[in-house]
Amino acid sequence: MTRKTLILLAAGGSLALLLGAWGFQALGYPPCKLCLWQRWPHAAAILIGALALWMRGPVLPGLGAVAAFATGGIGLYHTGVERGWWPGPDTCTSGPIAGLSPDELMDQILTAPLIRCDEVAWQFLTLSMASWNMLISLALAALWVMAARKS
């Protein structure tokens, strides 16, 4: 495979995973904190891929590999939290609070859905979304490494 093809596959894989995450969210599966963390490296990999198509050298594909390994690592951590191997974050997320009155803030806190990182919302072949993200991201990292070697 050519360097360009490898970059397109790796960045396109991150785009597909990100679109899939948004699709699940649209279908009523709100993301937990760790799910959101897993999205950022995919967004970075997409941007890196666009730049790497225009610029030569191994640096950008190397950064793409770092992004893919990062989201894979977060996916591994999230999988461990879901399976009870280790504790997850004990904080939760919320919407913006600037400009809210104390009563509005209290209403937002009391009505916010609690999305737990240690509960599997959906699974396929006994693997959760976090586990699939980890496995696919590691494969994408391999594509990025191969692209860096072709530079």
N, C-alpha and C positions, 0 to 999 in steps of 0.2 A: 504494500500500500504506500501511497505517496504521503509526504508530510501534510499536504493540504487535506487529503482524505482523512487522515488520522485526527487532525484538528477539528474538522467538520463533524466527525463521529463523536469525539469527546465533548466538544461544546454543545453539539446537538443532543447528546445524551443528557447533559445537565439541563438543557432547555426542556426536554421531554419530561424529566423528573420534576422540574419546577412547575410545568403546566399540569402534570398529574396531581401534584400537591394542591394546586389551586382548584383543580377539578373536584377532588375529594372534598375540599372546603366548600365549594359551591353545592355539593350534594348533601351537605349537612354534617360533615365531619370537621368540626373546628380544630385547629392545630393547638397543641400544647406548647409550652415554652421551648422544649427541646426540638419539636418539629420546626418551629420558626428558626431556631439556631441553624438547623440543617439546610435551610433555604439560602442563607447568605453566601456560603461558598459556591453554591451552584450559580448564583447570579454573578459572582466574581469570575467563575470559569467561563461563562458565556461572554462576558466583556473581554476577558483575556483571549478567548478564541477569536473574537472579531479582530483584535489587535494583531494576534499572531498570524492571521492570514495576510496581513499587509507588511509585517516586519519579519525579517529573517533572524536566525540565530536560535539557540536553545533556551534562552532565558524565559521567554513567554510560555512556551510549552512546559518548562520546568515549574513556573508559577501555576499553570493550569493543573499540573500534577499535585502541587501542594494544596490547591483548593479542593481537588477531588479527594485527596487523603484526609483533609480536614473534615469535610462533610461525612466521609466514611467513618472517621474516628468518633464524631458526634453520634452517628448512627449506631456504632458499637456501644458507646456509653448509654444511649437511649435504650437499646436492646437489653443491656444489663439491668437498667432501672425497671423496665417492663417485666423482666423475668425474676426480679428480686435478688439479683446477684450483688447489687450494691445500692446505696441510697441515691435518690435523685435530688434535684434542687428543691429546697423547701420554701421557695418564693413563688409567687404567681404574678401574672401580668394583668394589666388593666389598660383602659383607654386613657386619653389625655385628661388631665384634671385642671389645667389652667382655665381660669375664668368661671369655675363652678362654685356655686354657693355651698356652704356646709351641708345643707339639706340635699342638694343635687349630688354632691359627692357621696353622701351616705346612701342615696338611692342607687347610684352607680355601683357602689361596693356590694350592696345587698342583692342586686339583681344580676350581677355579673356571673356568667356560667363558670363553674370550676372545671377546668380541663386538666385532668391529672396526667402526668407524664408516666406514671406507673401502671396505667390501664391501657390495654390494647383495644383500640377503637375498631380496627379492621385487620384481617389477616388473610393470607392466601398461601396454601400449602404449609400451614403451621407457622409461617413467618409474618411478622408485623410489617407495617409500612417502614418503620425505622430499620428493621433488618434488611428489607429489600433495598432500601436506600444505601445501606452500608455495602452490600454485595455489589450492586450496580456501580456505586461510586468507586469501589476498588478496581473494577474492570475499566472504568473511565480513566482512572489514574494510570493504569497500564497503557492505555492508548496515548495519554499525554507523554508518558516516558518514551514510548516508541517514536512519537513525533519529535521530541527533544533530541533523540539520537539521530534522527534524519536531518537535523539542522546543520 
